[in-house]
């Protein structure tokens, strides 16, 4: 199957980047414990859509992917499938967040600032039945099929591999070899929550 691998890029105008110290929103999200979420990934929708032809992205604006991060505490259980689904079902704040914004006003990070790392997209082919250790965009998950419950409400957009995050935050998803799924809602919420993000079971 075809995938778009996220590869390091020196381009200043990259369509995707890990980390970063700002978002295009008026308020920085917090988790249920009141802690500021860490910015994991940002996608420029128009540029990403142009390069990949992905129909599951908004035509404009930015997708921001956030997660709980604490270098001194165990937090893996908070960012797995169960909590992400609970957040989506109950429409309450969670320990991860996928948000869409069409604003051009920048808000600086008040909490953890993961250094920005620009990413390019490289078209490649992989065996759909084999787990892939790396960050990518694709029409279907690689090696981890979605449940019927998820397929009913979400499109698969991609996965993020923790070790692809900038140093020293390769443990941004708690384990350096953790892989997280990024799913987009078929019917986005008006509050800007457009998907779910969770670490997959190994």
N, C-alpha and C positions, 0 to 999 in steps of 0.2 A: 504494500500500500504506500501511497505518497504521503510524505510528511514534510514539514518545514522545520528544520533544526534551528534552534537559537544559537548563533555563534557570536563570539566577541567581535565588536565592530569599532573602528576608529572614527566613524562618521559622527559629526556633531548633531546632525539632524536624523538620528536613528528613529525608526518607527516603534521600537520596543526598547525598554531599558529596565534593568534590575535596580532596586533601591532608589536612591534619590532623596533630596531633602525638601521637596515641595510637591504639592498636589494642586489640581485645578478644582478646588472646592472651597467653600467658605468656612467649613468646620472640619477639624481633624477627628476621625472616629475613635471611639474608645470601646473596650470590651466590657462585659458585664461587671468586672471588678473595678471599673473606672480607670483602667490603664490605657494609655494611648497605644493604638495598634501600630505595628511597624509596616512601612510601605515595602512590599516585596517586588512588585512588577507594575509597570505602566505600559499600556498599548495606545498608540495614536490610531484611532479607529480608521480614519480615512486612508492613511498611508499603509496600514497593515492590510486593509481590505483590498487596496490597489495591488499590493505585492502578492497576495495569496488568493484573491478571488473569494475569500471566505464570506458566505452569505449570512453567517450567524452573528455578525458584528453590526452595531449601529453605523449609520453612514458617516457620522461625524462625532467629534468629541474624544474623550479619553476614558479608557477602562483602567481603574486603579484596583490592584489586588493587595489586600492587607492581611496581616496575621499577627497573632499574639507572639511575642518573643521575650524571653527572660533568660539571660546567660547564666543566672545563678539558681534557677528553679526548674523543676520538671514541669513541662507544659504540653507534652505530646498528646496526652489524652484529650486536651481541650480543642485541638485543631484537627480531629479526625472526623470521619463521616457522620457519626451520631450527632455531634454538636452542630455541624453544618446543616444537617437536615432539620434538626430541632429549630434552629434559627429561622430557616426558610418557612417551616410550617407555622410557627408561632409569631412570625414577623417581629421578633425581638432582637436586640443586639446580641451578637455572637462573638466568638473568639477569632473569627475570620470575617472578611467582608469583601465582596466584589461590587464596586460602585461605578456608575457611569456619570460623567459630567460633561456638559458642553460649555462650561465657563472658561474664560481665558485668564481669570484672576488667579494668581498663585498664592497658596498658603504654605508658609514654611513649617517644617516638622517641629512640633514642640517636644517630642520625645526622642526615641532612638532614630539616629540618622544613618541608615545603611548607605555606604558610598555608591554613587551612580556608576553603573556599568552598562554601556550601550550594547545592544545586540542586533545582529543582522539575521536574515532568514535565508537558509540554504535548502533548496529542494533536494530531497533524498528519498530512497525507498527502503522500507524495513519489512520484516516478517510480522504481520499483525498478531501472530500468536506468541511472539517472544517479548518478554519484558525489555524495555529500552531504558537505559540509564542516561538520561539527558533531558533537557528542556526542549519542547517542541509545540507546534501547532498542527492540527490535523482534523479531519472530518470525523474520525472514529478513534477511540482509545486503542493504545498499543498494548496487547497482552493482558488487559484488564477490562473485559466487557462491562458495560453499565447494566445495572439491574433494570428490570421492567419498570419499577417504580420511578427511577430516575429518567429513563428514556421517555416516559410519558410527559414529563414537564421540562426537560433540559436537553440542550444540544451540547455535545462535547466540543470544546474549543482547543484545549491543549493540556500539557502537563509541565510542571516546574520541578526541576531536580535541585535539591538543596545545595549541592556542591557547586552549582553554577552561579550561586549568589556571590557577590564580591567579598573578598577577604576583609576582615576576619569573621564574616558572617555566613560561612558555608554551613553552619548549624542553624540557619534561620528557621528551618522546619524541625528543629531539635536534633535530628540525626543527619550527618553529612550525606548519607546515601538515601535519604527520604525522598519519595516522589509524591507530589500532590497533584490532584486533578483540578482543572479549571472548567467549570460548566456554566453555560449561559441559559437563562430562563427563556422558554418559548414565549411566555407572556410576562415581560418585565414589570416590576412594581413601579408605581409612580413616585415612590420615595427615593429612586435612584439605585436601589439594590437590583442588580440585573443578573446575578448568578450566585453560585456557591463555589467554595474553594476548600479542599480538605486533603489531608495526607492519606494516601492509600495504604491499605493493609499490605504487608510484605508477603 
